[in-house]
Amino acid sequence: MVSAPNRGGVEHFERIVGGESVEFPVITTPRPMDSVRKRRSLDFDLYEFDKDPVPAKCSICIAGTNLIKYYIQKGKSRAEIIENLTEMCIGFKYRPPKICGELFNTIGPLMIDILSTVTMSAKDVCSFVFNVACGNGDVAGHRWQVQLPDVPKPNVPQRNPPKDTTPKLRVLHISDTHYDPLYEIGSKDICDLPMCCRRENGMAMKNESAAGKWGGWKCDIPERTLDNMLEHIVQTHPKFDYILWTGDIPPHASWSQTKEESLTLLKSTVNKIRKHFPDTPLFPTVGNHEPAPAHNFPPPNIGRQETIKWFYEALVEEWGQFLPNSTIDTIRKAGYYITQVQPKLKIISLNTNFCYYNNWVAHSKQY
């Protein structure tokens, strides 16, 4: 039996599973929406519900995982599973109906494919996804042991700190631009969706908080804010030795993110940075939000490359405009590279998203 603050949602969920015995935990009352509105929280991604109360978050994760595994065993189609996950999400009022529908249409197929191969319990899956927020994060099958070569370590030479007169490098670090092409001035910047300041949220009334010219409270920034930031940097700091750009480009509306949007924003943001710093070496790395679905990074040794190849090819096309040809092969393979900045200084750009706990592919038995 499932208990929840919305009895109607429970009855609806019981109808979904057809009255058969499936393990579902108790779900406690979620935190009121008003308390969420008081804090600027943008990270309500497809499976990143970091601001929710732990019992409800874990319970719904376990229930959803059990539901998927149950329907896989019953031979249900992807479409049927996604429809029932959406109904469960709406029935428990865990997210607004719009988010529930788009969420599972976006991430549902990947979740179903991965969970069809997983032998872990639903509790272990959710402990891995949410780490210590939903258990202790110590999950069987994910206890890695790394064998280091048995060779003597070299002596560490003693080095004196550089003198104040030593030449210095000027480096610009750009990260997490996340501009929203659908940002609308005057729209509600506090709403019932995880992200606001869009026309779909409605235009603010006179007594309501509204999206401003440069940004809003519960929103990503408009394009003009990114442009203005880059212009300001050029005017106040015109000369840099190189730029580190550590990704995270699309807006936080990951539940509806598409390949087309990801590609458009990647190209647009590259063009903006290159326009303002045409002669400055630029060294990017991959953010977890870039592909669609977000966080989907299958390692090159386990297959499923058809789900990410398009993204790496886009990186080759965009990054290849300013990185040396020696980086292309590894960018195309897995979104990483090594290149020299100057004598005795190299950039190692790692794609660490393979190890990100919200990367559902990390649950795969092949991982």
N, C-alpha and C positions, 0 to 999 in steps of 0.2 A: 504494500500500500504506500502511496505517496501522499505526503501532507504538504500543503503550500498555502500562502496567503490568499490565493484565489481558488476557491473550491471548484469553480467552473472550469478552470484550466486543468485541474487534476482529473475531473471526469472526462474531459476531452482527451487527455493523454491516455487514460485507461481505455478509451474507445480505440485509440490509435493502435495500441498493442494487442487489441482483441481479447482482453481478459486473460491472456496467458501469463504464466509466471516468468517475470523478468526482474532482475535485481535493480532496484532504484532506491536511492538514499532519501533521507528527510531533507526538505528544502526549507531553510529559514527565511524570514521576511527580509527582502532586499532593503537597502538603505533608501529612504525617500529621495525622490528626484531633486527636491529643493536643496539637499545637502550637496548633491553633485554640482548643482548650478553655482554654488558659492566658490568653487575652486576651478582654476583654469586647467582642465584636463582634456588633452586632445588624444590620448593614447587609448582609445576605445576601438582597437583594430578588430580584424576578423576573429581572432582568438586571443586578444590581449584585453582582458577585462580587469586590469590591475586596480581599478578604483572600487570594485565591487566588494561587498563583505565576503570574507573567505568561505563560510559555510555554504552560502547560496551559489557562489561561483563554482566551488568544487562539486556540489550536488548536481547542478545542471550539467556540468561537464561530464560527470560520471553517467548521469541519466542519458545524455545525448550519445555518448560513446557506446553504452549498452544497447541503445536503440538501433544504432547503425549496425553493430555486430549481430544483433538479433535478426534484423531484416536481411542482412547478407546471408545468414544461415538459412533463412526462409526462401532465398532465391528472389527477393524483391528487386525490381529494377532501380537504377539510379534515380529516375524521375520520381518513383514512388517514395524512396527513402528521403529525398530532398523535400518532397511535399510534406511528409510527416514530421521531419525535423523543423520545418517552417511552422507547421501547426503547433508543435510543442513549444517552440519559442514564443509564439503569439499567445498560446493558452496560458503560459506561466507569466505573461507580461514581462518577460525578461528584457526584451527590446521592443521598440515600436514596430508595428507590422511591416513598414517599409524596409527597415533594417533587417528584420528576420528574413524576408523574402530575398532581398539582394545578397545578404550574407551567405545563405546556403546555396544559392545559385552560383555564387562565385567560388566559394571554398569547398562546397559539398562534394563535387566529383573527386577532388584530391583526397579529402578525408576518407571517402568510401574506398578508394583504391588502396590507400595505405592501411586502413583498418582491416581490410580483407586479408592482409598478410600478417597481421600482428597477433602474437600469442599472449602478450601481456594482458593482465586484467584491466578493466576500465579504470579502476583506482590507480594503478600504476601509470597508465597513459596520462591521466590528469595530473598526477604527481610530477611526471616528467614535463608536461606542458607548463604548469604553473610553479614548478620547483617547490621551494620551501613554503610557499603560500598555500599549498594543497598537499600536505604530507611533508616528508623530510627530503624529497628529491633523490633519495637513494633507491634507484630502480634496477631490478635485475635485468641483465642484458645491456646495461649502460654503465657498468663499472669497468672503466678502461684501465688496462695495465700497459704501460709503455716500456719496452725493453731498450735501455740505453746501451750503446757499445761499451764494452769493458776495455777502455783505453785510458792511459794516464792523462790527467788533466794538465794542460800547460800552466806554467807559472804565470801569475798575473803581475805584469810590470807595474811598478809604482809610478804614477804620473802626477805631476804638479798641475793644479788648476791653471787655466789660461790667464794671462795677464790682462789687465783692463785695456791695454793698448792693442790687444789682438783684434784683427779684423772680424767684424760680425756680419751675420747674414740677416736680412730682413725677409721674413716669411709671412705670407697671408694665409690664414686658415679659414676656409668657407665650409659650412656644414649645415645640414638640415634646413634647406631653403623652403621646401614644402609650400610653394605658392599655389593658391587655389584659383584656377581660371574662371570658376563660377562664382567668385566673390561678388556680392552685390551691395553697394553702398545703400544704407537705409533699411536693409533687411534686418530681421531679428538676430541679435548676437547672443541671445540666450533662448534656447529652444529645447524641445524634448528629444532631439536627435543628438548623437555624440558630437557632431560638429555643426556649426550654424553659419550665419552670414551668407546664406544663399537664398535666391528667390524662392526656392521650394519651401523654405522655412517661414515664408510670409513676410510682408513689409511691416516694420515696427509702427505701432500707434504712437501718439504723442507722449503717452505715459510709459512707454516701453523703451528698453535699452536697444540702441540701433548700431549697426555696423558703420564705422567711420571711414574716412577716406583712406587711412593707413592701416586699419586693422580693427578687430573686434575682440570681445572678451573670450568667447568660446569658439574660436575660429582659427583657420590658417590665414596667412597674410594674402592680400591682393597682389597682383603682378606689379603694380606701381611701387609697392614698398620694396620689393627686391630690386627693381630698377634704381630706385632712389638710393638704396644702400650702396649699390655698386658705384653709382655716380659720386656719392659722398666719399667713398674710399679713394677713388681716383683723384678727387680734388684735394684731399687732406694727406694722402700717402701715395704719391704718384709712382714711387719706385720700389719694387720688390725683387728679390733675387729669384724667388719662385713661389708658387701657390700650391697649397695642399687643399684638396677638395674632397671631403669625406662623405659625400652622397646624402641620401634621403631627399628625393626630389618631389614625388607626387604628394598631393594633399592627403590628409589622414582619413579620407572617405574610402578606406580599403574595401569595405563591403561591396562597393560598386565599381571598383577600379578595373579598367580594361587594358588589353595590350595596346590598343590604339592610343589611349590616354597616356600610358607610360612612355611610349615611343615619342609622342608629340612633346611631352614635358622634358624628356631627356634631351632631345634636339634643341628645344627652345632655351633650356638653361645653359647648355654648352655654348650656344650662340651668344647669349647675354654675357657670360664670363669672358669669352674670347673677344667680344666687341669692346669691352672695357679694358681688357689687358691683352691686347693682340701680340705683344712681344715678350710677355712674361711666361716662362716655363710653367706648365700646369700639370699637376700629378693627382689624378682622381683615384678614388676607391669606391667600391660598390656599397650602397646602403641597403638595408633589409627591405625597404618599401618599394624598391625599383621594379621588380617583376610583377606580373599579374597571373595568379594571385600573389599578394605580397608575402614575403618571407619564404617563397617556394624556391629552394636551392638544392636540387638533387646533386650529390657529389658525382663526379664523372665516372666513378668506378662501379656504380650500381644501376646504370641504365636510367630510364625516364628522361633522357636528354632532350627528347622531342618537346618537353614542356618548358625548357629553358633555352634551347638553342637560339631561338629568335632574339632573345634578349642579349646574349653574348655577341651575336652578329651585329646587333645595333650598337653595342659598345665598341666593336671593332670599327664600325663606320664613323662613329662620333669621336671616340678617343684617338682613333688612328690619324685624325687631322693634326694632332700636335704631339703624340708620343712616337718614339722611334719604331721602325719596322721590327726591331728585335723583340718587341713586346707583344706583337700581334698573335703569335701562336698560343701563348698561355692565356691571353684575354679570350680568345675564341674557345679555348678548352674549358676554362672555369673562372674567368673574370679576375685574374690576378696577373702580376708582372713584376719584374725587377728592372731597374734602369739606373744609369749613372747620372748624377746631378752635376758633379764636378770631380776632379781628382780626389780620391779617398772619401767620397761621399756617394752612397747609393740610396735610392728609394726602393723599399720592398712593400709593394701594395698587396696585402692579403685579402682574400675573400673569406672572412671569418663567419659568414652567414651559414655555412654548412653546419656549424656547431650551435647555432641559435636555437634555443629551446622552443621557439614558436615556428620553427621550420618543421612542418609536419612530416617531411620525408625522413627526418631523423628517427622516426618511429619504425621505419621499414626494417624488416628482418635482414635485408641485404646491407644495411648501413654498417 
